[in-house]
Amino acid sequence: MEGAQIAREKRESAAPPVADPVDLSCIQSPAMMAKARRIIQAITSGKSPYTAFRGKRLTSNRSIISVPLNNDYRILFRELPGGEKKPIKACTHETYNTKKPK
């Protein structure tokens, strides 16, 4: 009984989940989620250019920027007027190859 109560107290006192600017549920690995959060933070804050993460603009829509997390995942950003980058989607590479945003 005490063990269950201690476990419940630990869960309640744990830090609240991080509010991500985009849905990262397609990313299964906690390490990849952390990497995605670091990249999103660096690009949206302007600390690092998207090219530092091997990001490229789409040829079909130059305002969309694709940044690879690894061979399996990508984060898509939209460049707003004024140069601000806003994350719009995290997706698998397979999804990215079949449905590019407009």
C-alpha positions, 0 to 999 in steps of 0.5 A, a space after each residue: 500500500 505504501 509503495 503505491 502511495 509513494 509512486 502516486 506522489 512521485 507522479 504528481 510531483 513530477 514536472 508537467 509535460 512540455 508543451 510543444 509548438 507542434 505535435 511530436 507524437 509521430 516520433 517514438 524515441 525520447 532522444 529524438 523528441 529531445 533533439 526535435 525540441 532543441 532544433 525547434 527552439 534554436 531555429 525559432 529563437 534565431 540562435 541558429 540558422 536552419 542550415 546549421 541542421 542541414 535544413 533546406 527549402 522546398 523547391 515547390 514552396 520556398 517558404 517551407 523549410 525541411 529540417 531532418 532529425 535523422 533518416 526517419 523524421 523531419 520537422 517542417 517550418 514556415 518562414 513568415 514575412 519578416 523572416 520568423 520561422 514557425 514550426 508547422 509539422 513533425 513527420 516521418 520521412 515516409 509521410 514527408 515524401 508522399 505529402 508535402 505541405 502547400 
